[in-house]
């Protein structure tokens, strides 16, 4: 499906086809991808698997059946596809993507699974691994066939009680393995029985709530995975371990079970979270990312390499400083091995972009990785071809998906565009000309603060535009030159704002010291950086009308809106928007990942109460005066809905113009497209009205309708 918009509106953002990462065959001549599209006319989501020929750039449909899941190549002409079936089962289909009508069912898995990984075996056939939810006995959990319970209560004896948006159940994530092999009689692929790698271990992988294929890998004879340390409380600790499991028989036809998981890659100074365990192409080495500090989820990731898995206790951290040199001050987020196993490719944030770097897999001395990309956009996935070249998936502030070919061995490698989902933003009416950057001196000595600027597509430098000041969450996060369907700066720009997205103290990608400086300082340096940024815009950006400014933020950004509301900067804005923000620091004891506030505020509430309360927005409610929209949803267990209700109660009792938007079925994010449309309608109606821009109820019938449907009359309003 192709969309061409005359104006980039919330409906265009939410209904535009969303294309997944590129999944290339061995030489990159063909790329598989999933494309999902939501229709506000039919109120339905459709998903397709498509095949892109990179030689003639033709895209063809493979399947648009219901229940499409993960897909992978078996060889250059054959793919395997997971499809949800009846009664919660998962069908494993195999076939030629150019002749998909002739596919066959290789097997059926008795429950929902995902995170598909396959590896060609020298003995013929393929190793296959998927993740699913396992019952306490290790069997695959199927919610549709599980015994019915006649009570709704649960009795907890340890944490977690709930995590992200779900009450914790007896089931745990697990990795299931088996094989796909050609049957000599039929000549077709057949799926073996699947076994649970983790049965009887007390371990869980992928690690919830967001772990997936980045938490495990397979090779010829083993599975490697990351799991939280089973001896530590998961709510209070981030410490993870890496485990190696020898697979004696991928077909699971022999009575011998898989070997017990063996902990590998232990460096005593590294006791934090782990991601991205990956085997080298020959399966003889492995690498992963680990943080040093237990309890700090935004500590710097370090590359750890196990050079020889026959000696799994021997590992190195090759990017550490040696001989008095400076350590590489970036935090990688993913690892890929080169096809010959000599090089590691790392993605890492740097100055508001996710860039690609390379480093020798077995360096003779500590070195800094070499930059391979960086001028535009952010890398979201890396696929290594047998030729040694790379297929990269990028997004940017104006394009939601672009595939590139990169030859990393060239002296000056430059990504070559293969396909852009939005024609570099043109299909949305957007272009790179709308994007600019600002830097200003930060509040801390020798620091600079970076911000992205997004201007309207019809921008005229001789005109003045109201300011939308967007504060990111985290707080250890960053605005990047990357696409988002939740907080998309271009949506606000196309309403007529100049949008400024600052990365103040605590942001990632500007060095670990800058990130760490927000600890015990939430309303200190970051607030000062934002105030200095506003002052810089007032004095130096002539096309911005700071007399018509609004500020918006989610999560930590929502905290900052509540903090700003109680301080001088709050009087600079015509209106504020808090999405899922912190009202009271003490209430963060009701969060699920307790290690987060305990790290951020220097310890537990009972031992460090002064630190928790130093930057508490609730202490300054006597100053709240700026019109304020509060948004909070019931299934947000990270920052509970009481935070939003308390803030709205204060605003209403103080007589401050205010509104409250809530969703009973959303979590920390608003993900349902229909709910997201309402979210955008309410936010734009609120801020546009305070700065004198046309409101959705005035000029967008679709948004006006959802606003009318959601509005609850004020108390005392006459009802017909």
C-alpha positions in Angstrom: 0.0 0.0 0.0 1.3 3.5 -0.9 0.1 6.7 0.7 0.7 10.2 -0.6 -0.3 12.9 1.8 -1.0 16.6 1.1 -0.5 17.3 4.8 1.2 15.2 7.5 -1.6 14.8 10.0 -2.0 12.4 13.0 -4.2 10.2 10.8 -1.5 10.1 8.1 1.1 9.2 10.7 -1.0 6.4 12.2 -2.3 4.9 9.0 0.9 5.0 7.0 2.4 1.6 6.2 4.9 0.5 8.9 7.7 -1.5 7.4 9.8 -3.8 9.5 13.6 -4.4 9.4 15.1 -5.7 6.1 15.6 -9.5 6.1 17.9 -10.1 3.1 18.9 -13.4 1.5 22.5 -14.5 1.4 23.7 -12.0 -1.3 21.2 -9.2 -0.6 19.4 -9.6 -4.0 16.1 -10.1 -2.2 14.7 -8.6 0.9 11.8 -9.9 3.0 9.9 -7.4 5.2 6.7 -7.2 7.1 4.4 -4.2 6.4 1.5 -3.4 8.7 -1.2 -0.8 7.9 -4.1 0.5 10.0 -7.3 1.8 8.3 -9.5 4.3 10.1 -12.2 3.5 7.5 -12.5 -0.2 8.3 -10.9 0.1 11.8 -8.7 -2.9 11.1 -5.0 -3.6 10.9 -3.6 -5.6 8.0 -0.2 -7.2 7.8 1.7 -8.3 4.7 5.0 -10.1 4.1 6.5 -8.6 1.0 9.5 -9.4 -1.2 11.7 -6.6 -2.5 14.1 -7.4 -5.5 17.0 -5.0 -4.9 18.1 -5.2 -8.5 15.0 -3.8 -10.1 13.4 -2.4 -6.9 10.2 -4.3 -7.5 8.2 -5.2 -4.5 5.7 -8.1 -4.6 3.2 -9.6 -2.1 4.2 -12.9 -0.5 1.2 -13.2 2.0 -1.4 -11.1 3.6 -3.0 -14.0 5.6 -4.3 -13.4 9.1 -1.9 -14.1 12.0 1.4 -13.5 10.1 4.4 -13.7 12.4 8.2 -14.0 12.0 9.8 -14.9 8.7 13.4 -16.1 7.8 15.3 -17.4 4.9 16.3 -21.1 4.7 18.1 -20.6 1.4 18.0 -18.0 -1.4 14.7 -19.5 -2.7 13.0 -20.8 0.4 11.6 -19.1 3.5 10.0 -20.2 6.8 7.1 -18.3 8.2 5.2 -18.5 11.5 1.5 -18.0 11.3 -1.0 -18.0 14.2 -3.5 -20.9 13.8 -6.6 -22.1 15.5 -6.8 -22.7 19.3 -3.6 -20.7 20.0 -1.4 -22.9 17.9 1.4 -21.7 15.6 1.8 -23.1 12.1 5.3 -23.3 10.6 5.0 -22.8 6.8 7.8 -23.3 4.3 7.9 -22.4 0.6 9.2 -20.3 -2.2 8.3 -16.6 -1.6 7.7 -16.0 -5.3 5.3 -19.0 -5.4 3.8 -18.8 -2.0 0.5 -20.4 -2.9 2.4 -23.7 -3.1 3.8 -23.5 0.5 3.3 -26.4 2.9 2.9 -26.8 6.6 6.2 -28.2 8.0 4.6 -28.6 11.5 2.4 -27.1 14.1 3.5 -25.8 17.5 1.0 -26.2 20.3 1.0 -22.6 21.5 1.9 -19.0 20.5 5.7 -18.5 19.8 7.9 -15.8 18.2 11.4 -14.5 18.0 12.3 -17.0 15.2 15.9 -17.9 14.6 17.3 -20.5 12.2 20.8 -21.8 11.5 21.9 -24.1 8.7 23.5 -27.3 10.0 26.4 -29.1 8.3 24.5 -32.4 8.7 21.7 -30.9 6.6 18.5 -29.1 7.6 18.3 -26.2 10.0 18.4 -25.6 13.7 15.3 -23.7 14.8 14.7 -21.7 18.0 11.7 -19.7 19.1 10.6 -18.1 22.3 7.3 -18.7 24.1 5.7 -18.7 27.5 6.4 -21.9 29.5 4.4 -23.5 32.3 6.1 -24.3 35.6 6.7 -27.9 34.2 8.5 -26.4 31.2 5.8 -27.2 28.6 4.7 -24.5 26.2 1.8 -22.4 27.6 -1.3 -22.0 25.4 -3.8 -19.5 27.0 -6.6 -20.8 24.8 -6.3 -24.4 26.0 -5.1 -23.8 29.5 -7.4 -25.1 32.4 -10.0 -22.6 33.4 -9.6 -20.9 36.8 -12.7 -20.0 38.8 -11.0 -17.3 40.9 -9.4 -14.1 39.7 -7.0 -13.5 42.7 -3.3 -14.2 42.9 -1.2 -14.5 46.1 2.3 -13.2 45.7 5.2 -14.1 48.0 8.0 -12.2 46.2 8.4 -9.5 43.5 7.5 -8.8 40.8 3.8 -8.5 41.4 3.3 -6.8 38.0 5.6 -5.7 35.3 5.1 -3.0 32.7 1.4 -3.6 32.0 0.8 -7.1 33.2 0.3 -8.9 36.5 3.0 -11.6 36.7 1.6 -15.1 36.2 3.2 -18.5 37.0 4.4 -18.8 33.4 7.9 -17.6 32.3 9.6 -16.8 29.0 11.6 -19.7 27.6 13.5 -20.7 24.5 12.3 -23.8 22.6 14.5 -25.5 20.0 14.1 -28.1 17.3 15.0 -28.7 13.6 13.6 -28.3 10.1 14.8 -31.1 7.8 13.7 -32.4 4.4 11.8 -35.7 4.7 13.3 -38.3 2.3 9.8 -39.6 1.4 8.0 -36.4 0.7 10.9 -34.1 -0.2 9.4 -31.4 2.0 10.6 -29.8 5.2 9.3 -31.3 8.4 9.5 -29.7 11.9 10.8 -31.9 14.7 9.4 -31.9 18.3 10.4 -28.8 20.2 12.1 -28.9 23.6 12.6 -26.2 26.2 16.2 -25.1 26.7 15.5 -23.7 30.2 13.4 -26.5 31.7 14.2 -27.1 35.3 16.7 -24.2 35.5 14.7 -21.4 37.2 16.0 -19.1 34.4 14.0 -16.9 32.1 14.9 -15.7 28.6 14.1 -13.5 26.8 14.1 -11.2 29.7 10.7 -9.4 30.1 9.2 -7.0 29.3 11.0 -6.1 26.1 13.5 -8.9 25.4 13.4 -10.8 22.1 15.9 -12.1 19.6 18.5 -9.8 21.1 18.6 -12.1 24.2 19.6 -15.4 22.6 21.3 -16.9 19.6 21.9 -20.3 18.0 24.9 -22.0 16.3 25.7 -25.5 15.0 25.7 -27.1 18.4 24.7 -24.6 21.0 22.3 -22.0 22.3 23.6 -18.9 24.1 21.2 -16.6 26.0 21.0 -13.9 28.6 19.0 -14.2 31.8 18.6 -12.4 35.1 20.6 -13.7 37.9 18.3 -16.2 39.6 19.7 -15.6 43.1 18.8 -11.9 43.1 15.4 -10.1 43.4 14.6 -9.0 39.8 12.7 -5.9 41.0 15.8 -4.6 42.8 18.6 -5.8 40.5 19.5 -5.6 36.9 22.4 -8.1 37.1 22.3 -10.7 34.3 24.4 -13.7 33.3 25.2 -15.3 30.0 24.6 -19.0 29.6 25.7 -21.6 27.0 23.7 -24.8 26.4 25.2 -27.6 24.3 22.5 -29.1 22.0 23.2 -32.8 21.5 20.4 -33.4 19.1 18.4 -30.6 17.3 15.8 -33.2 16.1 15.0 -34.2 19.7 14.6 -37.8 18.6 17.2 -39.2 21.0 16.4 -39.7 24.7 19.4 -37.5 25.6 18.3 -34.0 26.8 20.1 -30.8 26.1 23.0 -30.2 28.4 22.4 -28.0 31.5 23.1 -24.3 30.9 26.7 -23.3 31.8 27.4 -19.7 32.9 30.1 -18.2 30.6 31.8 -14.9 30.0 32.3 -13.8 33.6 34.3 -10.6 34.3 33.9 -9.8 38.0 33.8 -6.0 37.4 30.8 -6.3 35.2 27.6 -6.9 37.2 24.9 -5.2 35.3 22.4 -5.9 32.5 23.3 -8.0 29.5 22.0 -7.9 25.9 22.9 -9.1 22.4 24.7 -12.5 23.0 25.7 -13.6 19.5 27.8 -16.4 18.1 30.6 -15.9 15.5 29.7 -17.4 12.1 31.7 -20.6 12.9 30.2 -20.9 16.4 33.6 -20.9 18.0 33.4 -17.5 19.6 30.7 -15.3 21.1 30.2 -11.7 22.1 27.7 -9.8 24.2 27.0 -6.4 25.8 27.1 -5.8 29.5 27.0 -2.9 32.0 29.2 -2.6 35.0 26.8 -1.5 37.6 24.0 -3.6 39.1 20.8 -1.6 39.5 21.6 1.0 36.9 19.7 0.4 33.7 21.3 3.2 31.7 24.9 2.4 32.6 27.3 2.2 29.6 27.2 -1.0 27.6 30.6 -2.7 27.2 31.6 -5.1 24.5 32.6 -8.5 26.0 34.1 -11.2 23.7 34.6 -14.9 24.4 37.4 -15.6 21.9 37.2 -19.4 22.3 34.1 -21.1 23.5 36.0 -24.3 24.4 37.4 -22.0 27.2 34.2 -20.2 28.1 35.6 -18.7 31.3 38.2 -16.6 29.3 36.7 -13.4 28.0 37.9 -9.9 27.2 36.5 -6.3 27.1 38.5 -5.1 24.1 37.2 -1.5 24.1 38.5 -0.6 27.6 41.2 1.9 27.9 44.8 0.5 28.2 48.1 2.2 28.7 46.6 5.4 30.0 44.4 6.0 26.9 40.8 7.1 27.0 38.0 4.6 26.9 35.6 4.7 23.9 32.8 6.9 25.4 29.8 5.4 23.6 27.4 2.8 24.7 26.7 0.2 22.0 23.2 -1.2 21.6 23.7 -4.1 19.2 26.4 -6.5 17.8 26.8 -8.2 14.5 29.7 -10.4 13.3 31.2 -10.0 9.9 30.8 -13.0 7.6 34.4 -14.1 8.1 34.3 -13.5 11.9 37.1 -11.0 11.9 35.1 -7.9 12.6 32.3 -6.8 15.0 29.8 -4.2 13.9 28.3 -2.1 16.7 25.4 0.4 16.7 25.6 3.2 19.2 24.0 6.6 19.8 26.2 9.6 19.1 24.9 13.2 19.1 21.3 12.4 18.4 21.8 9.7 15.8 22.3 5.9 16.0 25.5 5.2 14.0 27.3 2.1 12.9 30.9 1.3 14.0 33.3 -1.5 13.4 36.1 -3.0 15.5 38.4 -6.0 15.2 36.9 -9.1 16.9 40.2 -10.0 18.4 42.3 -6.8 18.7 45.9 -6.9 19.8 45.3 -3.8 21.9 42.4 -1.6 23.0 41.2 0.6 20.2 38.3 2.9 19.4 35.8 1.6 16.8 35.8 3.0 13.3 32.7 5.1 12.3 30.9 3.7 9.2 27.8 5.9 9.1 26.6 9.1 10.6 25.5 12.0 8.4 21.7 11.4 8.3 19.2 9.2 10.1 19.6 6.4 12.6 20.4 2.7 12.1 17.7 0.4 13.5 18.9 -3.0 12.2 22.0 -4.5 10.6 22.1 -7.7 8.4 25.4 -9.2 7.3 25.5 -10.8 3.9 27.7 -13.8 2.9 29.5 -11.4 0.5 30.7 -9.3 3.5 28.4 -6.4 2.7 25.7 -5.1 5.0 22.0 -4.3 4.6 21.1 -1.5 7.0 17.6 -0.4 8.0 17.5 3.4 8.7 14.8 5.8 9.9 14.9 9.5 10.3 12.8 12.4 11.4 11.1 12.5 8.0 11.2 8.9 6.8 9.8 5.9 8.6 11.9 3.2 6.8 14.8 3.1 4.4 17.0 0.2 3.3 20.7 0.7 2.4 23.6 -1.4 1.1 27.0 -0.7 2.7 30.3 -2.1 1.6 32.2 -1.8 5.0 35.7 -2.7 3.6 35.9 0.4 1.4 38.2 3.1 2.5 35.3 5.6 2.6 32.1 3.5 2.8 28.9 5.3 1.9 25.5 3.7 2.3 23.7 3.2 -1.0 19.9 3.6 -0.9 17.9 0.5 -2.0 14.4 1.5 -0.9 12.7 4.3 1.0 9.2 3.6 2.3 8.2 7.3 2.2 10.5 8.4 -0.7 12.7 10.3 1.8 9.6 11.8 3.4 8.1 13.1 0.1 5.0 10.8 0.4 4.3 12.5 3.8 4.9 16.0 2.4 8.1 16.1 4.5 11.8 16.7 3.6 15.2 16.9 5.2 15.2 20.7 4.6 12.8 21.0 7.6 15.4 19.6 10.0 18.0 21.7 11.8 20.1 21.5 14.9 21.0 23.8 17.8 23.7 23.8 20.4 24.0 26.0 23.5 26.2 26.1 26.6 24.9 23.8 29.3 24.5 24.6 33.0 27.4 22.4 34.0 30.9 23.6 33.2 32.3 22.6 29.8 29.0 21.1 28.6 26.9 21.8 25.6 23.3 20.9 25.0 22.2 19.6 21.6 18.6 20.0 20.2 16.8 18.9 17.1 14.7 21.6 15.3 11.8 20.6 13.1 10.2 23.4 11.0 6.9 23.4 9.1 7.1 22.1 5.5 6.0 25.6 4.3 8.5 27.4 6.5 9.3 31.0 5.7 12.2 32.4 7.7 10.6 35.9 7.5 7.7 34.7 9.6 7.4 33.9 13.3 6.1 30.6 14.5 5.0 29.4 18.0 7.4 27.1 19.8 6.7 23.5 20.8 9.3 22.5 23.4 9.4 18.7 23.6 11.2 17.1 26.6 12.1 13.4 26.2 11.6 10.6 28.7 14.1 8.2 30.2 15.5 10.4 31.7 18.5 8.6 30.2 17.3 8.8 26.6 17.6 11.2 23.7 15.7 12.8 20.8 17.3 11.2 17.7 17.1 11.7 14.0 14.7 8.8 14.0 11.0 8.0 13.3 8.4 7.6 16.0 4.7 6.9 15.8 4.1 8.0 19.4 6.0 11.3 19.7 6.6 12.6 16.2 7.9 16.1 16.0 6.8 16.5 12.4 3.2 16.2 13.4 3.5 19.3 15.6 5.6 21.1 13.0 2.8 20.6 10.4 0.4 22.3 12.7 2.4 25.4 12.4 5.0 25.1 15.2 8.8 25.3 15.2 9.5 22.2 17.3 12.7 22.1 19.5 13.6 18.8 20.9 16.5 19.3 23.5 18.8 16.6 24.9 19.7 18.1 28.3 21.8 16.6 31.1 21.0 12.9 31.5 20.6 12.4 27.8 22.4 9.5 26.1 24.9 9.7 23.2 26.9 12.6 24.5 29.3 10.7 26.8 28.6 8.6 29.9 29.5 11.4 32.3 26.8 13.6 30.8 24.3 10.7 31.1 25.3 10.0 34.7 25.0 13.6 35.8 21.3 13.4 36.2 21.4 11.0 39.2 20.1 12.7 42.3 19.7 15.8 40.1 16.4 15.4 38.3 15.2 19.0 38.7 18.6 20.5 38.8 21.0 20.6 35.8 18.4 19.3 33.3 15.9 22.1 34.3 18.7 24.6 34.0 19.7 23.3 30.6 16.1 23.7 29.4 15.9 27.2 30.8 19.1 28.1 29.1 17.8 26.6 25.9 14.7 28.7 26.0 16.8 31.8 26.6 19.0 30.8 23.7 16.0 30.5 21.4 14.6 33.8 22.6 17.9 35.6 21.7 19.1 33.8 18.6 16.3 32.2 16.7 14.4 35.0 15.0 11.7 32.9 13.4 10.4 31.6 16.8 7.8 33.5 18.8 8.6 32.6 22.4 5.6 34.6 23.5 3.5 31.8 22.1 5.3 28.7 23.5 4.1 25.4 24.8 6.0 22.6 26.4 5.2 18.8 26.3 6.8 15.7 27.8 6.2 12.1 28.6 7.5 9.9 31.5 10.6 11.8 32.7 9.5 14.5 30.3 6.1 14.5 32.1 7.9 14.8 35.4 9.7 17.9 34.0 6.4 19.4 32.9 5.2 19.1 36.5 8.5 20.4 37.8 8.5 23.4 35.4 4.9 24.1 36.4 6.1 24.9 39.9 9.1 27.0 38.9 9.9 30.2 36.9 10.2 28.5 33.5 6.6 27.4 33.8 5.4 31.0 33.4 7.1 31.2 30.0 4.7 28.8 28.4 1.1 29.3 27.4 0.3 25.7 28.1 1.8 22.4 29.3 1.2 18.8 28.5 2.2 15.9 30.9 1.9 12.4 29.6 2.4 9.7 32.3 4.6 11.9 34.4 5.7 11.9 38.1 3.7 14.0 40.5 5.1 12.7 43.8 8.6 11.1 44.1 7.4 9.0 47.1 4.8 7.4 44.8 7.6 5.8 42.8 7.7 3.1 45.5 4.6 1.7 43.7 6.6 1.2 40.5 7.6 -2.3 39.5 11.3 -1.9 38.7 12.4 -0.6 42.0 16.0 -0.5 41.1 15.3 2.5 38.9 14.2 5.1 41.6 16.6 3.5 44.1 19.5 4.2 41.7 18.2 7.6 40.6 17.6 9.0 44.1 20.6 7.4 45.8 19.1 4.5 47.7 15.8 3.3 49.3 13.1 5.7 50.5 13.7 4.9 54.2 17.4 5.5 54.0 17.5 8.5 51.6 14.3 10.4 52.0 15.8 13.8 51.6 17.3 12.8 48.3 14.0 11.5 47.0 12.2 14.6 48.0 14.7 17.3 46.9 13.3 17.5 43.4 9.7 16.5 44.2 7.1 18.4 42.0 4.4 18.0 44.6 6.3 20.3 47.0 5.8 23.3 44.6 2.1 22.9 43.8 1.4 26.3 45.4 3.0 27.8 42.3 1.0 25.9 39.7 -0.7 28.4 37.4 -0.1 27.5 33.7 -2.9 25.8 31.8 -2.1 22.1 31.8 -3.3 18.9 30.1 -2.7 15.7 32.1 -2.7 12.3 30.4 -2.4 9.0 32.2 -3.6 5.5 31.6 -4.7 2.7 33.9 -2.3 0.0 32.8 0.8 2.1 33.3 2.5 0.2 36.1 5.8 2.0 35.6 4.2 5.3 36.9 0.8 4.5 38.3 -2.3 6.3 37.3 -2.5 7.9 40.7 0.3 10.3 39.5 -1.9 11.7 36.8 -5.0 11.9 39.0 -3.2 13.7 41.8 -1.8 16.3 39.4 -5.2 16.9 37.8 -6.8 17.2 41.3 -4.3 19.9 42.3 -4.9 21.8 39.0 -8.7 21.7 39.4 -8.7 22.7 43.0 -6.4 25.6 42.3 -8.6 26.8 39.5 -5.9 26.3 36.8 -7.4 25.6 33.3 -6.8 21.9 32.9 -8.0 18.7 31.3 -7.5 15.0 32.0 -7.2 12.3 29.3 -7.1 8.7 30.3 -7.3 5.3 28.6 -8.3 2.2 30.7 -6.5 -0.2 28.3 -3.2 1.5 27.6 0.1 1.3 29.4 3.0 3.8 29.6 2.5 4.2 25.9 -0.6 4.7 23.8 -0.4 2.0 21.2 -3.9 1.4 19.9 -4.2 3.5 16.7 -7.7 4.7 17.5 -6.6 5.8 21.0 -3.5 7.4 19.6 -5.7 9.4 17.2 -7.7 10.7 20.2 -4.4 11.4 22.0 -3.2 13.6 19.2 -6.6 15.2 18.9 -6.7 16.2 22.6 -3.1 17.3 22.7 -3.4 19.5 19.5 -6.8 20.9 20.5 -5.2 21.9 23.9 -1.9 23.5 22.7 -3.2 25.1 19.5 -6.0 26.8 21.4 -3.6 28.5 23.7 -1.2 29.8 21.0 -3.8 30.9 18.5 -3.4 28.1 15.9 -6.4 26.5 14.2 -7.6 23.6 16.4 -8.6 20.2 15.2 -12.3 20.8 16.2 -12.2 23.8 13.8 -10.4 22.3 10.8 -10.2 18.5 11.0 -13.6 16.7 11.1 -12.0 13.3 11.9 -10.2 14.6 15.0 -13.2 16.7 15.9 -15.4 13.6 15.9 -13.1 11.5 18.2 -12.9 14.5 20.6 -16.6 14.8 20.8 -17.1 11.1 21.4 -14.5 11.1 24.3 -15.6 14.3 26.0 -17.3 14.0 29.4 -19.5 17.0 30.3 -18.4 19.3 33.1 -20.1 18.8 36.4 -23.3 20.8 36.5 -23.6 21.0 32.7 -27.2 20.6 31.6 -27.9 17.2 29.9 -30.6 16.6 27.3 
